[in-house]
Amino acid sequence: MNLMDVENSLKGWLDPYLRQDLFSAKMIKNIIIVDDRVSFEVTLGYPCHDFHPVIVEALTQKVKHDTGAHSVTITITREIVSHAVQKNLKPLKGVKNIIAVASGKGGVGKSTTAVNLAASLARDGAKVGILDADIYGPSVPHMLGLSGRPEIKPGDRITPKQAFNLDVMSIGFLVDEDQPMIWRGPMVTGALQQLLQQTDWAGIDYLIIDLPPGTGDIQLSLSQQIPVSGAVIVTTPQDIALLDAQRGLKMFQQVNIPVLGLIENMSIHICSHCGHEEALFGEGGGQKMANKYGTDLLGALPLDLSIRHQADEGYPVVIADPDGDIAHRYRDIARRMTAQLALKSRDYSARFPTISVVND
């Protein structure tokens, strides 16, 4: 048994979230061989705490079978790094990665999806924030059971509110619940930039931004001005929603933001009485769109009463029923989303000093 034998064995196991082997993904380090004993480190670039035992068991058995090793010792750590953003922007202070959750149209469950993805990542051990950027219909505070004004510190710094290990900010904290937001595009963009820049985000691995629905001037301006590492598109299987989702995907491509994948919401309706499943909005639309544009279908979510009920109660379904099927679906999607981001280019801007020329 030699080093190449171990490396070839590791290349034979595909991580289900990365969809490639950990060795090729450069997440295997410090392989040590002593007689018939092997040890190495797995440094994962995405959070999946509950999945660690599966990785250890799978790689242990694989290496033993392929190399004849008597014992295999694996240490798993997590290293979430900052990834590249648009060329003319720099990552936000206190935030490693911003992931935009978008939809081409309203009514597809984008905000509910964003909240449950954020809660899933936090449950997997990441430090997560969520910014409700839907100025006209801020719903994230309600979905997380939050209300009231945030603390404003000297220098107009805003302390984000806390819920379920999430740092949360929304225009909904700053205006009355029944106050209409009769603002034009530039005002909306300016307000969101203030919320983003003046909030005291600290040590955030992933900041999930729930973008306003649509692909108009507001969405385009935000995608050009906010340093985004990746985006996901939420859609339903029906043709009309998919047409709008395609516009959203192309918008991100035009501003050089990587699309990490699609999420097909309301793919199947599950009857709360008998459990019968029915594709009310059609079938396979998300996969066809993913194939057409060369991106991933991160997962499909059912149209289930419990998702809506828990959101209305201010208790996301992944928190209310963490071991249920729906929570597992959200968790798998969140892992696939961040695993795809882990494979993208890293941000190295912090390594280079800022040079200024001053004329005496």
N, C-alpha and C positions, 0 to 999 in steps of 0.2 A: 504493500500500500504506500503510495506516495501522494504528493500534493495535487498532482494532476488528476489522480483517481478521485480524490475528494471533490475537487472543483467540478469535474464532469458529472459526478453524482448530484451535486447541488443544482447543476443546470437542468437536471431532469425533473425537478419539482416546480410547478407553476403556482405562484401566489394567486389565489382566485380574485383578489382585488386589484393587484397590479396587472394581472393577466400576462405576466412574464416571470422568469425565475429570479430569485433574489440575488444570485451571483451577478447576472448580467445587469441588474438594476443597481449594482454597486452597494448593496446593503449587507454584504458578508465581509467581515473583517477578521484579521488575526487568526487565521487557521493554523493550529499547532498540532503536530503529529508526534506522539511519543510511543514507540512500539506499536501496540494495537489499540491505542487510545487516541481519540480525536476530540479537539475542542475548537470552538470558534464563536464569534460574536455576530449577532444579527442586529443591525441598527436600522430600525424601520423609519421611513420618512413620513409615515401617516399614523394616526391613532387607531388602535384596534385592540384595546386591553384584553377584552374577553376572548380574543382569538389567539392570544399568545400560546396557550397550551396546545392548540391544534397545530401551530407551526412547529413547536418543539417536538411533538410526537411524530409528525409527518417527516421532518428532516432527520430525526434520530433513526427511524426505521429505514428510511431511504439510504442513508449513508452506511448503516450497518449491513444492509442487504447488498449494496453495490461494492463495498470495499472490504467486507469481512471484519470491520472494526469491532472490537469487543465492547467498548464503551464510547459514547458520544456525549459530550457536555456542551450545551448551548446556552449562551447568555443573551437575552433579548433586552435591548434598550430602545428608546424612542428619541429621534432627533428631527424635530420639525424646524425646517429652515425657511428663510425668506426667499420667495421666488420672484423672478423678473416681472416687471410691470411695463406699461407703455414707455417707449423710449424717451419721451420728453418729461417723464414724471419720476419721482422717487417714492419708495415705500413710506407709508405714514408712520410717524414716530409712535412707538409703543405697540405697533401691529406688524406681525410678520407677513401675513397674507390676507388680502381682501378677496372674498368670493362673492360675486354678484349673482343673485337669484332673480331671474327675469322671466317674463312671458310676453308674447306678442299681443295678448288681449287679457281683459279682466275675466274673472269668474272661473278660472281654471285651478284655483286652490294654491296659488303661488305663496301667499303669506303663511298659510298653514304648513306648507311644505318647508318654507324657510325656517320657521320656528322649530319644527320637529327635527330638521337636519342639525340645527344649532344645538338642540338639547341632546341629540344622539352623539355628537362630537364631544360635548362636555362629559357625557356619561362614559365615553371611551378614554377620558383622561386628558383631553386637550383643554387649554384655556381659550374660551370662546366669548366673543361679543356679537351682538346683533344690532344693526342700525335699521330702523324702520324708515325707509326713504319714500314711502308712499304718503306724500304730503296731503293729498286730497282725501285719503281714506286710511288714516293710521290705525291699524287693527292689532299690531303686535302687543301693545300694552294690555289690551283686553285678553288676548290669548295667553298671556303670561300672568294674569291676575295682578297687574300693576296699575297704580294710579298716583296722582299727586305730582307736585313739582319736584324736580331734582335739586340737589344742593348746588348752589353757585358759589364758587370759591373766588378769592381775589384774582384779578386778571381775567374775570369772566370765564374761568375754567369751570366746566360742568362735570359733576361727578355722576357717572352712569348708575342707574338703578340696578338692583340685583334680583335675580330670580332663577332658581334651579341651577346655580353655579354659572349663570350667564351674566355678562355685563350688557345692559340694555339701554338704548337711547332712541327716542322717538319724538317727533314734533307733537305727538299726542300728549306728552307730559307738560307741554308749554302752552297749550291752548285748551279752552273748555271743550268738553266732549261734543256739544251740539253746535260749536262754532264753525260756520262754513269757511273754507279756505279759498277765497276768491282772489287767487293770485295768478299773475301771468308767469310765463316760463322763466324769465330771468330772476324773478323774485324767488321762485321755487328752488332754482339752482343755487342761488346765493344762500338761502336758508339751510339747504342740505350741506353745503360746503362748511358753513358755520358749525352745524351739528357735528360734522365729521372732524373738523380741525380743532374745535374748542372742547370736545369731550376728552376727559382724562383716561384714554385707553392705556392700559399698562400690562405688558407681558402677554399680549393677546397672540395666540397662535393663528387663529382664524377669525376674521371679522366678517360675518355674514351680512350682506346688505340686501334687504328686501326692496328691490327697485319698483317704481311705479309701473303699472302695466302699459304696454304699447311700445311704439318705436318712433315716437315723435321727437321734437326738438329737445324736450327735457331729458329724455333717455339718452339721446345722442350727446348732449352737453355733459351729462354726468359721466358717461363712459369715456369721454375725452379728458375729463378733469380729475377723476378719482383714480388713484393708482391701484388698478385691479390686477390680481395675479391670474384669475380664471373666472369663468362664468358658467352657469348651468341654466338651461331653458326648461321651464315647466309647461307642459301642454296636455291636452286630452287627446284621445285617439281620433276624434271626429275631424273631417277634412277642413272645416272652417278654422278650427283652432290650429291645425297644423300649418295652414297657409300663413297665419299670423306668426306662428312660432318660427317659421323659416325666415321671415323678415327680421325677427330678433336675432337669430343666429347670424345672418349676413351683416347686421349692424355691428356685432362684436368683431366679426372678421375684418370689417372695414377699418376699425380702430385698433387692430392688432391685439385683441384680447383673446387668449386661447379659450375655446369652448370645451369644457371638461366633459360635457355630455348632456343628454336629454333625460328628463324624468317624465314618464307618462302617468299622469294622475287620472283618477276615476276610470281606470282601465276596465275594471269589472265591478258590477254592483252585486253586493252580497246581501241577501234578504236577512233582516234581523230576526225574522220569525222561523224560517225553515232552513236558512243557510244556502238557498239556491243562488247560483252565480249566473249572471247574465251580462253580456257586453252591450250596455245601453248606448254607448257612443261609438260603436264600431270596434274593430280589432286590428292589431298589427300596425297602426299608423305610426307610432313612435319608432318602431324598428325600421320601417321603410324609410322614414326621414333620416334616421341615423345612418343607414346604409347609403342614402343618396349623398349626404354631406360628409361622409367619412369620419363620423364621430361615434361615440358610444351611447347606447341606451343604458343608462345607469341603473334603471329599475322601473318597475310598474307598481302603482299603488291602487288599492281598491276604493270604490265609492262606498264607504262604510259609515254607518250612523255614529259609531263611537268616536271617530276622528272629529266630526263636527261637534258632538256633544262635549268632548273634553276641551276643545278649543273655546267653546262658549263658557265653560266653567273656569277657564284660566289655568288649566292643568293639561299640558300637552300629552297626547296619548303615549308617547315614548316614556313619559314620567309616570303617568297613571297606571299603565300596564306594561312595564318594561320587559316582561317575559312573553308577551303576546306576539302573535304572528305579525301584526301591523308594525309593532315596534321593531321587530327583527328586519322587516322590509326597509324601514327608514334607516336603521343602523347600517345595513348592507349598502344602501345608496350613499350614505355619508362616507363610508369607508372607500367605496369605489371612486367617489368624487375627489377625496383628498389623496388617494393613491395615484390617480391620474395627475394631480397637481405635483405630487412628489417626483414624477418623472420629467417635469418641465425644467427649463433652465433656471438656475439659481440667480439670486440677485447678489452682485458683487460690488455694488456702488459704495457700500460702507468701507471697503478696503482702500478706496482712492480718496486722497485729501481734496478738499475744495481749495482751489487756487484762485487768488484774486490779485490783480495788479493795481497798485496804488501809485499815482504820480505825486512825487514830492514837490 
